[in-house]
Amino acid sequence: MEKIKLLPYGISDFLQLRKESKYFVDKTKYISIMEDTDNFLFLIRPRRFGKSMFLSMLRAYYDINEKDRFQEFFEGLWIADHPTEWRGQFQMMFFDYSRIGGTIDVLEQNFDGYCGKVVDEFAERYQQYYPEGFAEDVKAQPNFREKINLVYLKAQRLQHPLYLIIDEYDNFTNSVLNQEGEAVYHALTHANGFYRDIFKLFKGMFARILMMGVSPVTMDDVTSGYNIASNISLHPQFNLMLGFSEEDVRGMIRYYRDKGRISQDEETLIADMKPWYDNYCFSENRVYEDPKVFNCDMVIYYLKNVIQTGEPPRQMIDPNTRTDYKKMWRLIQIDKLDNYRRSIIHQIAENGYIYGTLNGSFPADRLTDTDNFVSLLYYYGMLTIGDVRGARLKLIIPNNNVRRQYYDWLTEEYQRIATIDMSKLSDAFDNAALNGQWRPMLEEIARAYHDTTSVRQLIEGEHNLQGFMNAYLTFNPYYLLAPEVELNHGFCDFFLMPDFMRYPMVRHSYIIELKYLKTDATKAEAERQWCEAEEQIRHYAQGPRVRQLIGDTELHLLILQIRGYALERLGKVQA
């Protein structure tokens, strides 16, 4: 009987994955595409999109020591039937700069120590291609620079082609920028800074170089030291190279259904995952052509839960990724934002999008520029390309997973100003979902909005009120919050759709129409607005799609009217 392939959750080693016969989404066709592009490449993608696994696969493919095991490792994959002339032709040197850390006092020492060990291992691994004693000679060199210079000279003399791969090239420098400040970071990456000098050293040593990371900042700051790489981050042919397409995800579901490990039907699982993990696009030239991209680590997390427990996870966001998001917020210095950048975060959280351009590179001292700040949010996966509007892009929040990160940030900011009792709110959510007691839920959120008076300039106005409501309603676990979803050829403000997949016990669903009055509005204006809201919300409720989405729950049509910062009126409308 054929062994069922297990999901590679937490695994980024290609050889381990193939030896243990785990499930692998084939990306090997991009090997030939990359070869046809350039010798020196630079690619940026957000975390959790399979960068390390892809690089590990490249190492196995090009490594001259693995040449005779090509069929063993690549059998069944696209590249097995389409090998390139460079297969198994290189001695591979691989650095993972995320392994380098420490305080600024020891950072250069730690960097030299780690890189020196990598070169020592390289010398041992490829000793057979060099004169006897080569590995010992390399180890005897006093530092990394001398070690790699010796390797280069010997390899050049013997005409051995070298391939350099650097994973997380910007990891420790981003940490320095955040923790130590721009002056210390500048000393590392400019003038005679040791990190800048290392990139100078790499020029001319290697036949091919590939570097990956999550930010273009460091590369821009060392450009004059390393100005030979082609940045392929926004190139259309690489849009689908990392992450999963919908067909990739469907293929995984079919495999495990055929093996009897998944009982749910394909469409149900796809519909459950798409709002949370899908919708990334990494090239404006492919926004209307290629399918959108799923976050691959999130998909594996989800399917692992389905296979192991028989049910989708209660938490749609993998708890192991929370540290990634905390690190990301620290890297963009969210706690040090000026009012203008803070307003950009609010605008994105409240609207779901922002218009701008993507800069392929920018130095650290220009992070506060508007387009650079927006670009940084894109590179960290907090925005993605949603549309093209003339010379600018519509950069959107890709999915619920990321939207939740914005709302978490908003609520933390609101909580610092006027605390809302989250346990009390959780009780209100329970009662709304299970008992149809909706009033306490909306009254508590309206009270919190009223009390948050010290940020009037930030949250004043109808659209910003919607952002506030979004942030707190998102914490309701029983519903898939659908702000401004289209119902019956119109857009309601909030549709609380029951999440039957995780909470089949929900008995009540809600359409909420939010109305904002200026403080000087007359009673007649308030009444007229209320009547218009009644007509709108009844129209939404009559749509055939509504009944499909709410199942057998009782639908409540609610209007929340706010005057300035105070609750003016709250009521239920009969359908």
N, C-alpha and C positions, 0 to 999 in steps of 0.2 A: 504494500500500500504506500502511495506517495505521501511523504511527510508534508504536513501543512506548513506553509511559510508563515512565520510569526512576524508581527509588525516590528520595525526597527526603532522602537521608542527609545530616545536617548542615545542612540548609536550614530556615530559619525565616521566610523572606520569602514571603508568599502570592502577591504579584504575580510574583515570580521563578518560583515554582513553576508558576503558570498559564501564564506566557509560554513557559516551557520545556516545558510539557505533561508535567509529572511526575505521578506517582500521588498522588491526594489522597483521604483518607478524609473523607467529607462530614459535617461537624458543623454545617452552616449552619442546621439547624432550631432550634438553641438561640438564635439571634438573636432570634426572636420570643418565646421563653420568657423571655429576659433582659429584653426590653422590657416584658413584662407583670409583672415582679417589682418593680423599683424603678429610680429614676434613678441612685442612687449605690450601687455594688456593690463587694464585697471578696471575693476568692476565694483560697484557699490550696490548693496541690497540690504533691506532691513534684517534684523535678527530673526531667527527661526524660519528662514526660507531655504535651508539646505545648502548653504555655502560650503560648510566644512565637509559634508559628504561628497559634494561635487569635486572639491579639490582632492580629496582622498581617492576618488575614482580616477582622476587625471594622473595622480602619482603612480597608481597601479598600472595604468595604460602605457605610460611613457618610460617607466623604469626598466633599464636594460637588464637588471637582475630578475625581473619578473617576465621577461620576454617569452621564455619557454612555457609559462603557465597561462598564456593569453587565453586559450580556449577554456581552460578550467575556470577562470575568473569572469570571462565575458560571454560564455556560451549562452545563447538565447537572446542576447542583447543586439541592438541595431548595429553596433560597431563590429560585432563578430563577423558579419557579412560584408562590412564596408571598411576594412582596416585602412589606415593611412600609411604613407611611407615612413612616418616618424614613429610608428609604434615600436616600443621597446628600444629606443635609440639613445636615451639620455641617462646620465647620472643625475639623480634628483636631490636637490637640497630644499628642505621644507622648514619654514619657521612659523610658529604660532605665537604672535606677540601678546596674546591674551595671557600667556603664562608668565609674563614679566610684570613685576609689581614692586612694592616697597616705597619707602619715603624718598623724597627728592635727594636726600643725602646719599642714598645707596643705589639710586635708580640706574646710574651709568654702570656701576659695578655689577648689578644684577643683570643688566642687559648684556654686558660683555660675558658674564658667566654663562648665561643661558645660550647665547649664540655660539660661544666657544664649545659648549657640550654638543650642540647640533653638528658643528663642523667635525668634531672628534668622531661622532657616530658616523658621519658621512665617510670619513677616511677608513674606518673599520669596515663599513658596508661595501666599499668599492676597492678595497685593498688589492684584490686580484687583478685589477686593471693597471696597477702602478708597480714600480720597482719594490723589491722587498724592503721592509722597514718604513714604508710611506706613512702608515698609520701612526707609528711611534714618533716619526719626525713631526707630524702635525700636532700630536698631543704635547710635544715638548715646547711648542711655541708659547710665548708668554701671554698672549692675549688673542682675542677674536680676530682682530685685523691681520695680525701676522699669520694666523692659522689659515684664514680664507685666501690671503695672498699666496701662500704656499700652494694651496689646492689649485688656485687658478693657474699659476705658473706651470705646475706639473701637468695639469689637464690640457693647457694650451700646447705645450711641447709635444704631448702624445696625441693631440687632436681629438680629445674626448669632449663631446658637446655636453654642456651643463644646462640644466633647467632649474630655475629658482621659482618656488611658490611661497608666497607670504599670506597667511591667513590672519585676519584681525589686525591688519597693518597699523590701524589707528587706535587700537584699544588702550594702550597705556598712555599714549600722548593725550587722548581725550580725557582720561582720568586726571592727568597732570593739569590740563587746562581747567578742569572743574574744581579740583581740590587745591591747587597751588596758585592758580591765577595766570593771567596772560603773560606777565613778565617772565616767570619761570618757564612757561611753555615756549615763549619766544626764544629763550636762551637755548632750548633743546633743538629747535627747528630752523634757526636762522644763523647767519654768520658762520662761526666755527662750532656750532652746537653738534654734539656727538651724533644725534639722530640724523641730522642733515648730512653729515659727513659719511654716514653709512650708505645713504642712497647714492652719493657720489661714487662710493667704492663699488657698488653693484654695476654701474655703467661699464659696459665693455667686457664684463666677466662672463656673462651668461648668453647662451644662444637664444633662450626664451625666458621670459619672466611673466608671471601672472600674480597680481596682488588683488586681494579682496578685503573689503571692510564695510562699515556702515555710514561713513561720513567722508566727504571730499575735502574737509578742512585741512587735515595734515598734509595730504598730497599737494595741495596748493601752496602750503608754506614751505615745502621742500622742492618745489618745482625746478628752481634753477640748479639744484643739485641733482635732480633726476628728471630730465625733460624729454624722455624718449618714449614714454608710455602713451598708448591710445586709450582714452577713456570711453569704454563701450557701455556705460551704465544706461544711457538713453537710446542706444541703437535698437532699431525695430527688430532685427533678426535675433536679438537675445531677450526679447520681452518675456518669452515663456521658458527660458532656460532654467530658472530656479522657481521653486514653488510648484504647485500642481494645477493643471487645467481641470475643468469639470470632467472631461473624459477620463483623465487619470484617476480622479476620485471615483467615478462610476466603475472603472475597471477594478478598483480595489473592493468595492462593495460586491460586485458580481463574483469575484474570486471567493470571498468569504461566505457568500450566500450559497454558491455551488458546493463549498466544502461543509456546509451545514453549521457554520459558526455564527451566522447572522440570520435572524428570522424576519426582521423588518424588511419591507419592500424598498426597492431602490429609490423611488420617487420620494417616499416619506423621509428617508435619511438625507437625501440631497436638499429637500425643502427645509429641513431642520438646520443643516450646516450652512447653507448659502448666506443667510443674513448675518452670520457671525464670523465666517472665515474667508468669504469670497470677495471679489470685486476689485482686486488690485490690477493696475495697469502701469507699466514701466516705460512706455514709449508713446508719445503723442501720435506717431505715425501708425500705431496699431489700435488706437482707442475704439475705432469703428470696425476693425477687421478681426483681430484675435479674440478668442474667448478670454474672459477675465481670469485672474490667477488666485488660487486658494493659498492661504498660509499652510504649508505642508506639515509643520509640527503640530498645529492645532487639529488638522484632519486626523493625523495619526493618534493623537491624544483621544479624540472623540471615538474613533473606531475601536481603539483598544478597550475603552469602557464598554462599548456595545458588545464586543466579543467576549470580554471577561465576565460581565455582569448580566448580559442580555438586555440592557437598557442604555440609552444615551446618558451622559454624565449630567448630574444635577447642576454642576458648575460648568457653564459653557466655555469659560476662560480657564485654561490650564493653570492651576495654582503655581506651578514651577516657572511660569513666565512673569509672575508679578515682579520679581526682582529685576527682570529686563526692563519693564516699564518704569520702575523707580529709578533705575540707572539712566534711562533715556531722559526722564524729566530733569535729573541732576545735570546731565550733559548739556542740555539747552538752558541751564541755569534758571529754571523756572522760578526759583525762590528769589532771584535777583532781578526780575523783570521790571523794566521801566513801564510807565503807564501805557505807552504806545504799543509795545509788544504784548502787554497784558490784554489790551483791547483786541489785538489780533486773535489771541486765544479765545476770548469771549465771542468774537464774531464767528469764528469757526465752530465753536461748540453750539452756538445758538442757531446759526444758519445751516450748518452742515457742509459748508463750502467756503472757498475764497478764490478770487481771481488773482492770477499772478503769473510769473515766469519762473522757470527752473534754471538755476545757475549750475553749470557743471563743476565749478570750483570757486572757492572764495576763501580768503585768509581768515584766521581766527579773529583778527582785530576788526573785521567787517561783519561779524555775526549779527550785530544789531541792525544792519540795513534791512529794510522791509523784505525785499525779495530773497535775501540770503536767509533770513529767519524763516520765512515760509518754505524755502528750499530745504532747510535743515529738517523741518517737520516732515516734509516729503521723504527725505532719505531715511529718516527713522521709522517710516511706515505709518506716521500719524495722518498723512494725507496721501492721496493717490490721484492719478490723472483720470478725470471723469468726462471731460469734454474739451473741445477747442473752440475758443471764441476770438476770432481774428488773430491778433498777434499774441494773445494771452491764453492761458489754460484755466479751465475751471478745475480746481484742485478740491477734491471732496473727501469727507470722512469715509473710508472704504466700507466699514461694516460695524455691527453692534459691538464687537470686541473692542475696537478702537474708540468708538463713540463712548463706551463705558469709561475708558481712560480719561477722556475729556470731562465727563460728568463727575468722575471721582475727584478730579482736580477742582472743578467748580464747587462741589459741595464742601470740600475741605476749606476752600476760601470762604464760603458762606458761613461755615461752622465756626470759623475763627472770629467772625463778626457777631453772629447771633446763633447760639447753639439751638439745635432742634434735637429733641429726645428721640433717637433712632429706635430705641426699644418700644417707645410709645407708638411711633410711626409703623413699626413692624406689626404691632397688635392691630392697628387700623387697617393695614394691608390684609391681614388674615380675615378680619371681619368683612371687608369689602369683597374679597374673593369667595369666601365660604358662606357668608350669611347675607350678603347684599346690603350691608350697612356701610354705605359709601361716604356719608357726611363727615365722620371723624377724619377720614383720610384727606379729603380736600380742605377741611377747615384747618388741620394741622399745618399743611403746606402753605396755605394762605396766611396763617399767623406768622410762619417763619419768614415769608416774603415781607410782611409788614415790619417785622422786627429788624430786618437787615437794612436799616435806614442809612447806615454810614457808607454804603456803597451806592447811593442813589445815582451818582453820575454814571456808574457802570451798568446798573440794571434797570434804569428808568425807561419806560416805554413798553409797548405791547410786545414787540419781538423779543426783547430781553426778558420779559416776564415768561414768555414761552420757554426760553432757555432755563430759567429757574425751575419751572414746572417739570421740564424734561429731566433735569438733574435729579430731582427727588423721586419722581415717578419711576425712574429707571431702577430704583432699589426695590420695587415691588417684584418679588420673584415669580409671581403666579402668571405674569403676562409678558407677552412680547410687545413692548411699547412701539407703536407705529405713529410717530409724529407726522402730521400733515400727509396721511395716506389718502390715496384717491378712492373714494367710495361713491358710487352712483354718479360719476362724472363731476365730482366735486372733491375738495380737499378738506377733511375735518382736521381739527387741531390735534386731537389725541384719540387714538383708537387702542384701547387696552384689550388685545386679543389673548384669550386664554392659551397658555402653554400646555396643551393637553399631553404632549410627549412626556413631560416631567411631572405635571400636576393634573392628573385626570379628575381629581376631586373638585376642581373649580366649578362653581355653579352660577357665576355671574360675570358678565362682560360689560364694557363701558365705551360709549363714545362721549367725549368731553369737548365742548365748545368753549373756548376761552375768549372773553371779551374785556378789552381795556378801555376805561374811560379816563379822559383828562380830568384833573381835579376840579376844573371850573365847568364841567358839563352840567347841563340842566337836567331836572327830573324827566322832562319830556324826551330829551335826547337819550337818557338812560333807558326809558321805557321803549323807545323806538328801536334802540340797539338790541334789547332783550327780545322783542318780537321778531326781529330779523334773525336772531340766533335760533329761535324756536323753529322758524320755517326752514332754516338751513339744516338743522340737526335732524329734523323729521325726513328731509329729503335724503340725507346720507343713509339713514336707517332703512330706507325702502329698497336699497340696492340689493340685488340677488347675491352679490358676493358676500355681503354682511352675514347672511344666514349660514353660508358655507363656512365662514371663518369662526363663528361663535358656537357652532355645534348646537347642543341642546341647552345651552346656558340661557339665563334670563338677561336680556339686553336692557341696560339703563342708559337713558339719554340725559346728560347733565350739562348745565350751563354754569360757568363760573365767571362772574363779573367783578372786575377789580377797578376801583376808582383811585388813581394815584398809587398809593401803597396799601390801601385798606380794602377789605372784602365788602363789596357793595351788596351783592346778592348771589345766592347759591340755590339752585333748585333743579328739580327733575321735570322733564317734559314727557308727556304721554305720547307714545308713538302713534 
